[in-house]
Amino acid sequence: MTATSVLVLHEIGDAAGGGPWRSALADEGWPADGVIAPDLPGHAGAPAPVGGGYDPADAAFFAAPLLPGEPGVVVGVGVNGWPAQVFALGGKASALVLVDGLGGPWLEPHQAIAAGTEWLRAVSADPAAVAPAPAGADLDPRLRHPIPPMSSRSHAIRMAEAMPVPVLVVESPHSGLDPADADDLASRFPTLVGLLRLPDRGPASIVAAITNAFR
Amino acid sequence: MPELELERELDLAVPDRTWFAEVNRTRLRVWEWGSPDAPPVICVHGAFDHGRMWDGFAPRLAGLGFRVLCPDLRGHGDSGRLGTGHMWLASALDLAELARLVGGGEPVGFVGHSFGGGQSLYVAGVWPEVVRWVVNLDGLGPPADQFEQRDIVEAATNSMTALARVSGPPRVYPSLDDMAERRGRVNVRLPGPWVEHLVRHGAAEVEGGGWVWKSDPMFSAGLPGDFDLAYLYAEFEMVTSVPVLVLTGSEHDTWSEMTDDEVADRVSHLPTAVHRVIDGAGHYVHVEQPEAVLAAIAEFVR
């Protein structure tokens, strides 16, 4: 396949935003008009989201209007692996790259609800996280409290087994999964192109792999 | 029907006060009845409704000796807009902050209808220290069949369609009567004048003519996730210390589609709840039978 565009949903809480991805994609020769790697709300000086709330689905809401007319490669990093998979399942990607984005750590429903409770209580107890977000901050203070990820293994498997487009899985030591679990999850994609293990998740080596696989 | 005439027919009272609460990075319009010095009760409306939904019930509740605060939830009425359709957590935090703001260090009562009932329970589970008690008016979540797993590709495709739709311009209705006709088709048990009242306060006139719903279209968009009955029950089971009164209507209605066994099963996951059925009411229990609901609350908080 020959993709002409790449949409990157960087990790939630990454103060650098999409900048390093834009640079790495330019260095690999991706055309400027085909690179969509925005600074998501609350990151790298971008305004905080309307109303200030954060949710693992935010990236999809923000990025949906930016999707190119012709589906291209969609990259989801970390928590944003989930919205990236929804884009791919919904016909908005020609290929999918998940960087530590398979999901997890896995939680039972009562654990997931408890994690949400813990997060809300931590946010509400932090005056800077509840106060209006400072303009131009590298990282919204609310994001000092990592938002609970998509934590249902059965849902992750359901998405993987239905995936209609080629998938490249990249795992680094930042992953929430142990290697055997990641292997198992990756094997559920009927369209798996490969599973790449890297010592870090710096964009340069990942973009090189994306270019090699999909361009 | 002119507004005043309508309010007279429905025996409604305009709010004693209205103000905006700046909480949790948003702005909530608050409609208020009763003495400002009385113990506060926050009334939380349902999805696509607004604080003026309580115009009939709130003055009666204030008559029991409460300061009754009826916010427009974020994304509804005159309150702040939504960034995404996933507003459950953010809205719960709004309500907890509002309770802190008006409670003066003491917990406050919550009365929640439908989606607002679910929100009230969730606030009580997460921040029991800010909630004195919860009255849940037919807010035990959607029927079980709505949690059934759909084809994930179809669900994702529908999400993409919904995202595209809410990113576009809102639907403009030629008149309030058209909006009332549409709403009346959904809330079939609500008397016509009530539908008119809800529409009048739930709509905004647009430049160039016509009307749009005040509720944020973003509210109806979302991504397919894993939330199901197990998660709902886990939320309910967090409410371990706050007293809960659940009131449901005896009549089948839109959004009141659970069987008696389903309702009993849901209530059984609320460790502190008592359940009462209000005769002659559907989903809008407090609109159809305000005096019976008021009596049940008076007995509960006594």
Chai-1 contact restraints between the chains, C-beta under 6 A:
chainA,res_idxA,chainB,res_idxB,connection_type,confidence,min_distance_angstrom,max_distance_angstrom,comment,restraint_id
A,P49,B,G83,contact,1.0,0.0,6.0,A-B,restraint_1
A,V50,B,R81,contact,1.0,0.0,6.0,A-B,restraint_2
A,V50,B,G83,contact,1.0,0.0,6.0,A-B,restraint_3
A,G51,B,T26,contact,1.0,0.0,6.0,A-B,restraint_4
A,G51,B,R74,contact,1.0,0.0,6.0,A-B,restraint_5
A,G51,B,G80,contact,1.0,0.0,6.0,A-B,restraint_6
A,G51,B,L82,contact,1.0,0.0,6.0,A-B,restraint_7
A,G51,B,G83,contact,1.0,0.0,6.0,A-B,restraint_8
A,G52,B,R25,contact,1.0,0.0,6.0,A-B,restraint_9
A,G53,B,G83,contact,1.0,0.0,6.0,A-B,restraint_10
A,G53,B,A90,contact,1.0,0.0,6.0,A-B,restraint_11
A,D55,B,T84,contact,1.0,0.0,6.0,A-B,restraint_12
A,D55,B,H86,contact,1.0,0.0,6.0,A-B,restraint_13
A,A57,B,T84,contact,1.0,0.0,6.0,A-B,restraint_14
A,A57,B,H86,contact,1.0,0.0,6.0,A-B,restraint_15
A,A57,B,L223,contact,1.0,0.0,6.0,A-B,restraint_16
A,D58,B,T84,contact,1.0,0.0,6.0,A-B,restraint_17
A,A60,B,L223,contact,1.0,0.0,6.0,A-B,restraint_18
A,F61,B,T84,contact,1.0,0.0,6.0,A-B,restraint_19
A,A64,B,L163,contact,1.0,0.0,6.0,A-B,restraint_20
A,P65,B,S167,contact,1.0,0.0,6.0,A-B,restraint_21
A,V86,B,A156,contact,1.0,0.0,6.0,A-B,restraint_22
A,V86,B,L223,contact,1.0,0.0,6.0,A-B,restraint_23
A,L89,B,I152,contact,1.0,0.0,6.0,A-B,restraint_24
A,L89,B,V153,contact,1.0,0.0,6.0,A-B,restraint_25
A,L89,B,A156,contact,1.0,0.0,6.0,A-B,restraint_26
A,G90,B,A156,contact,1.0,0.0,6.0,A-B,restraint_27
A,G90,B,T157,contact,1.0,0.0,6.0,A-B,restraint_28
A,G90,B,S159,contact,1.0,0.0,6.0,A-B,restraint_29
A,G90,B,M160,contact,1.0,0.0,6.0,A-B,restraint_30
A,G91,B,T157,contact,1.0,0.0,6.0,A-B,restraint_31
A,K92,B,M160,contact,1.0,0.0,6.0,A-B,restraint_32
A,P109,B,A230,contact,1.0,0.0,6.0,A-B,restraint_33
A,P109,B,Y231,contact,1.0,0.0,6.0,A-B,restraint_34
A,P109,B,A234,contact,1.0,0.0,6.0,A-B,restraint_35
A,H110,B,A234,contact,1.0,0.0,6.0,A-B,restraint_36
A,I113,B,A234,contact,1.0,0.0,6.0,A-B,restraint_37
A,I113,B,E235,contact,1.0,0.0,6.0,A-B,restraint_38
A,T117,B,V126,contact,1.0,0.0,6.0,A-B,restraint_39
A,L120,B,L93,contact,1.0,0.0,6.0,A-B,restraint_40
A,L120,B,V126,contact,1.0,0.0,6.0,A-B,restraint_41
A,S124,B,L93,contact,1.0,0.0,6.0,A-B,restraint_42
A,V130,B,N24,contact,1.0,0.0,6.0,A-B,restraint_43
A,P132,B,R25,contact,1.0,0.0,6.0,A-B,restraint_44
A,S152,B,D226,contact,1.0,0.0,6.0,A-B,restraint_45
A,H155,B,D226,contact,1.0,0.0,6.0,A-B,restraint_46
A,R158,B,I152,contact,1.0,0.0,6.0,A-B,restraint_47
A,M159,B,I152,contact,1.0,0.0,6.0,A-B,restraint_48
A,A162,B,I152,contact,1.0,0.0,6.0,A-B,restraint_49
A,A162,B,V153,contact,1.0,0.0,6.0,A-B,restraint_50
